[in-house]
């Protein structure tokens, strides 16, 4: 795996300095003592309040430094990647932040963290500081283990303890609330890949068609290998196991955490799947989805739930200083607003039959659908590999609506096809073809013959799209084909389309469309749009060829 870094030895210190330089806050600082002592803390801290200190290995960003600020952590202590901070680093954080009100340490249940934070607490007590420690063990992946891991649910405890501290509560009550909260949290994660550590050789233990359920936030193996399947089914498996640990009569807050490299699009889809599962009945507040406690670049997510009462709900909903914390939000069903109707609209044309038009449209659509994989393959060499799927989607939509088209009225049929493609096809191809058919329909209504009307549609399409002959787009096949169709007939038009598509194979660079953005040469690769036009004209010509 590839990573952006300078030297392994300075990754964490450089990252923390970058974080502080861009945090936009005058209230965050770090202790000196780099690189051994890596502590980010509030420079505006009032020591008459309980200090809330947490931390652990780096690699979980924005945890832990990202949650330092008003209403959350007073200080965060960082170790190297996935390594617990030293006793001296934790002790330095306690000394820097703790006054008469005392200090609460919030620790994830890993041996290194327990030992280093624990010994630091003992040394601090020996120096006269009042220190309490809360251990969070929220992971339910291994049900029979005596020491469950502490994972993303720890953030609930950060938020609750930080809120109570900010409100001026004393150390015994803050610690008691934090311990009680920790006991009421359950978490479970899933991933489709393990994470890789910068500067270390990476071997992914995952197969192409599986993932792991219940893996930890340091890339340690999960409780079981799980077959790759739809997001809804994976979420259902997680929801079932989490629901078994919930009180059916209680309300819960749900934290949806990106473990590293899941795209935002997929995280929103996951959130939708969770809130469509039986688990949703218990959820009244959500935090996320987003990056909260990551595992470097792990392609996975975790779900954490905490049982709510009035105090916890108020604490989780209260605003905070750190931008990394995502506000708690009540669960809402999507609001649907009715689409506005056009102010002026032609009277809808009723469906009508025309056997020739029906056969022509069906032939073109079926041909384009059959080319889906071929066009995707061409596009993959010059774009993002989806032209075939986009074109096939539009063709299927037209074919599906064939019985509803006013086929006896050519202008109305062209307009209806334009509307269909503009709605269903998507991308630039959909809107360009929608412009083409819509403008052609208007020209036909104005009395132009079909050939001239189609050229009028091409004129509007190229005006808005900006492409011309020689730019390596579908225009290279469409323009000569339409000009030949108007002047010399269908067979000549098909030949002109094929020749136009072939010319794109000799064009080294595209000058329009998405392929214009790539730097490599395109010798020998036909433009997929031009190829589709040529194949469509050829299919129609064959349909009308003498027997």
N, C-alpha and C positions, 0 to 999 in steps of 0.2 A: 504494500500500500504506500502511496505517496503522501507526504505531509509538508507543510510549510514550517520550517524552523531553521535556526542558525546553528546552535550547538545543543546537544542533548542536555548538557549540564546547566544551561541557562534558560531553558524553555519556560519554566514556571516563573522565575523572577522577571523575565522580559514580558511575559503575559500579564503579570500583576501590575507592572509599571504602565503597560499599555491600557489596562483597565482603568487605573487611577487617572491617567492623562485624559481619558475620554469620558469619564463618568459625569462630567459637568457639575460636580458638587464640590463646594469648598469645605465640606464637612467630613471628607474622607482623607485618611492619611495612612502611612505605613510606619511601623517601627523601624529604626535602623537595625543593623545587625545582619543585613543580607550577606550571603545567601542562606546562612544557617537559620536565621529568624525571619519567617515570612508571615507577618501579621498585618492585616488591614483593619483599621479601627476608626471609630468616630472621633474626630478632633473636637467636637462640640459636646462631648459627653458630660453629663451632670452626675458626678459620683455620689450624689445623695440618693440615686436610684439604683436598683439592682442591675448589675452588668449581666448581659446575656451573651455568652461566648460559645461558639461552636467551631467546627472545622473538620479537617481530614485531609486525605490525599487530594492532589490536584487531578484534573481530568473530568470533574463533575460540573464544570461551569454551566450556568452562572453560580452554582453553589461552589464555595460558600461566601466568597467575598462580595458577590453580587447582591447579597441580602443584608449587608451591613448598612444601617441607616435608621432613621427615626421610625419607631414602631416595630423593628425586627431585631437584628443582631447588633450588639455593641462592638464586637470584634469577631474576626474570622481568622483562624490559624491554618495555614496551608503547609502540607508536606510536599514532597516531590510527587510525580504522577503515580497515583494509586498507593502512595506510601503515607502512613500516619505521620503527622508532625512530631517533632521531638518533645520530650518533657520540658526542656528549657524554653522552647518556643511557646508552648501552652502557658508555662509559668510567666513568661514575659507578658503575654496578653492579659493574664489575671492581674499582674502588678500594675499594668498600664491603665486598666479600666476600673478597678475595684476600689470603692471607698467604704464608708461605714455601712452602707446598705447591703454589701456582700455581692456574690457572683454566682450565677447559675451556669454550669457547663452542660451543654446538650451534645450527647455523643451517640453516634451510630454504633450498633452492636457488632463491631469487628474487634478481634483480639488486640490488634495494634493500637486502635483508638482507645479502647477501654484501659489498656495498660498505661499508655502515655498520658492521657488526660487524667487517669486515676492517680498516678504518682504525682503529677503536677498539682492536683487538688490537695493531696496529703502534704506536700511541701508548702503550698500556700497557706494551709491551715496552721502549719508549724510556724509560719511567719506572722500569724495573727489575723489572716483574712478569713471571713465567713464564706465558705464555698459549699455549694451543693452540686450534685451531679445527677443528671437524668439520662438513662440509657433507652434508646428507641430501638425496638426490635419488631418492626411492622411487617416483614416479609412472610407470607403464608405459603410460599412455594414448597417448603419442606415441612410437612405438618407434624412429623414426629421428632424434629430436632429440638434439643433443649435450649439452644441459643440461636433463635432466628436472626437473620441479618437485619440491619437497619438500612432502609432505602429511602425512596422519595417521600414517604409519609412523614419523615423527620421534619419536613418543611412546615407541616401543620404545627408542630411543637415550637419551631422557631417563631412562627407568627403569633401564636397564642401567648407564649412567654414574653415576647417582645412587646406585645400590646399591654399586657398586665404590668410589666416593668415601667413602660411609658406612663401608665396611669398612676404610678406611685405605690403600687402594692409592695408589701415587704417580701423578703426572701422566702420564708416558710410558705406563704400563700402562693407565690409564683412557682416555686418548686413543686408544691402539691398539685397545682393545676396542670403543670407540665407532665408530671408522672401519670396523673389520671388520664390526660389526653393520649399519652403514649400507649396506654393499655387499650384504648378504644380505636386504634388505627389498624387497618389491614391493607396490604399492598401486594400486587402481583405484576410481574413483567413478562414480556415476550419479545423475541428478536429473531430476525431473519439472517443475521450475521453477527459474528463476534467483533469486538473492537480491535483496532491496531494501535500500537504505541509508537510515537515518533522515534525513529532511530533504532527500532528493534525489528528483527525479522518477523514477518507475520504469516502464519499458516491458519487459514480459516478452516475450522473443523466442520463447518456446515456443508451439506450437499446442496445441489442446485434446486431441489424440491422439498426442502425441509427447513425448519427453524427450531428454536428451543423455547420451552415454556418454563418460567421461573428462574431464569439466569440472573446472576447478580450484577451489580453496577461496576464491577471491575473485570467483566468478561468471563468470570468463572462459570463453568457449565451449569445449565439449567437442570431442573428436576427430571425433565423428559424431553426427548426429541419429538417434534410434532410435524405432521405433513403440511406442506404449503397448501392453503385453501383460501376461500374468500375471506375478506376482512370480517364480514358478519359472522361467519362460523368460528373464526379465531376469537373474536370478542365474546361470542356466546359461551365458549369453553371457559374463558377467564371469568365471565360474569357468573357462571354457575358456581365456580369455586369460591369466588368472593362472597356471593350471596349466602352461601352456607355458613359464613362466619358473621353474618349481620343479625342484629336484633330486628325481627320483622315489624316491631311496633315503634321503631325509632326512625328519626330523620338523619340523613347523612350529607356531608359535603364530599364532592368527588374532585380529585386532582388528576388531570390527564397530562402525563409527562412524556415528552419526547426524549428518548434516550440518546439521541445524537443526530442521526442523519435521515430521519423520516421527513420527506417533503411536507410543507404546510398543507398542500392539497390533500395528501393522504391522512394527515393528522385530523383535519376537519371531517373527513369521511369516517375515521375511527370514532371521533366524538359523536357523530350521528349514529353510528352503529351501537355505541354504548347506551345512548339515550333512547334507542329503539329496543333495547334488551330489557328483560325483566328487572335488571338491576336499577333501571331508571325510576321504578316506583318508590324507591327509598331515597332518591337524591333530590335535594331542594336547592343546593348551591353547587356551582362548578368553579374550578380554578383551572385555567388552561382552555384548550390544549396549547402547549408550548414547551420550550426548553427551560426546565427548572432544575432537575438534577440529572445530568447526562452521564454517559460512559464513553467519553471521547466521540468516536464516529459510529457507535453502535446503531444498526438499522433496526431499532425496536422502540417500544413504548411501554409505559407502566401505568397502572391504575391504582390509586390510593383512595381510601375512604375513611372518614372519621365521623363517629357518632356525634350529633349536634345536641347541644343544649343552648339556652339563651346566651350564656356567657361566651361560649365558643363561637357561636354564630356572630355575635357582635365583634369578637376579636378577629375573626377571619375576614369580616366585611369592612373593618376599619381601614382607612387609607394609610399608606406608609410612604417613607422616603425612597426606598430602593426601587428603581425602575424595573429590575428583573422580576419582582413579584407581580403576578398577574391578578388583577382585582377579582374577588369572588363575585359571582353573578348568579342570580336566580335562574332556574331552568325556565325557558320560555319556548313555546311552540312557534315555529316560523309564522310571521305575519304575511298574509297573502293580499296584495293589492290588485284589484281588477285592472286589466289592461285598458287603456283609453281607446276608444273607437276613433277612426279617422274622421275629421270634420267633413270631408267630401269623399265619397266612395261610389264607384260605379256599382250599378245594380248587379248583384251576383248572377252570373250566368248559370242556368241550370245545366246539368249533365246532358250531353247529347252524343250520339254515336256517329262515327265515321270509320269504317273498317280499315281504309288505307292509312289514315292518321294513327289509328290505334296500333296497327302492325308496325309502322315506322317507329313510333315512340318505344314500343316494347322491344323491338330489335336493338335499338341504340342502348336502352337501359340494360338489357340482358348482356350485351357485349361489354359494357363498362363494368358491370358487376363481375363478369368472368375475368377481367383484367386486374382485379384488386391486388393480388400478390405480385404480379408482374410490375405494376406501377409502383407499389411500395418498394420493390427491389431497386427500380431505377431511382426513385427518390432518395433511398438510403445512401446512394453514392453521391448525391448532390444536396441533400436537405435532411429532413428529420424522419423520412421513411413512412409518411402517412398519406401521401397523395392518393394512392389506390383506395385506402379505406375511406377517405373523404369523398372521392368521386363515387365510390360504391354506395355510400350512405345517401348521397343525393339521388342516385339512380334508383335505389330501392324506394325512396320516398315518392318519387314520381310514379314508379310502377305500382306502388300501393294505392295511389290516388287515381289511377288510370280510369276506373269506372266512374269517377266523379267529375272528370274533365269535360268541358263543353267542346268536344272534338269537332263538331260541325262548324264552329266559329274559330277560324285560325288565330285571329288576334287575341280572343279571349283565352284560347289554349296556351299561347305563348306567355301571356300575362300570368296565367295560373301556374305554369311551370316556373316562371321567374319568382313568384311568391313562394312556391314550395322550396326551391333551392336556397333562397335567401333565408328561410326559416330553419331548414333541416341540415344543410350541408356544412355550414360553418367555415371558418378560415377565409383567406383571401379568395380562394377558388369559388366558394359559394357566393360571395357577394359580387364577384366579377361576372359570373354566369347569370346571376339574378339581374344585374344591370343590363347585360346583353339581351336577355329575353324580354325584359320590361320595355327597353327602348325599342326593340324590334316590334313589339306589340303596338306601341304608340304609333310607329311609322306605318304599320300595316293598317291601323284604323284611319290614318290620314290619307289612305288611298294608294300608297306605294305598293308595287308588286312584291311578292315574297322575297325574291332575290335582293332587291333594293332595300327592303325592310331589314333583312338580316345584316346587310352591310351597314345600315344605320345603327343597328345594335352594336356591331363591332366598333364603330366610330366612338360611341359613348363609352364602351368598355375600355378602349385604349386611352380615351381622354382621362377618365378617372383613375385607371390603373397605371398609366404612364409607360406601358410597354409598347414596343414597336418591333417590326421585322428586324431580325439580327440580335435581339436581346436575349435569346434562348428561353422563350416561354411558349405557351400554347398558341400565341399570336403567330409564331413562325409557321404553323400548320393551318391555323384557322383563317388568316387573312387571304393567302393564295387560294385556299379551297373555296371560300365564299365568292371571291372575285371570279374564279373559273366557273362556279355554279351559276352565277348571274349571266355570264357571257356564253358558256359553252356546254353546260349540262353536268349531270351527276358523275359520270365516269371520269370526266376530266377533272372535276373537283376532287374526287377521291385520289387521283394520281397526284394532283398538286399538294394535297394534304400529306401524302406519304413522302413526297420529295421534301416538303418543308420540315417534316419531322426528322428526316435523314440529315438535313443540313445542320440541325442542332448538335449532331454527334461530332461535327468538326469544329464546333465553337469551344474554345478553350476556357472562356470565362462567361458567366452570365452577367447581364447588365441590369436585370430587373428580377423581381421575385426573391424568395428566400435564398436561392442558390447564389445570388450575387454577393452574399455575405461571407462565403467561404473562400479561403485562399488557394486551395489546390486546383490543379488543372482538371478539366472535365472531358478530355479527348476521348472519343469513342462511346460516350454515354449520351443516349437520347434524352431530351427533356421529357419528363413523364406526361406533362400536360399536352405537349405537341404529339406525343405518341398516342395518347388517348383520342385526340381529335382525329388523327389519321385512321386509327382502327375503327372509330365510329363511322366516318365517311365511307370506308371500305366496306363495312357491314351493310350500310344502306345501299351502296352501289350494287353489291352482290344480290341484295333483295330484289332490286328492280332490273337486274340483268336479264336479257332474253333467255328463255329456257334452252 
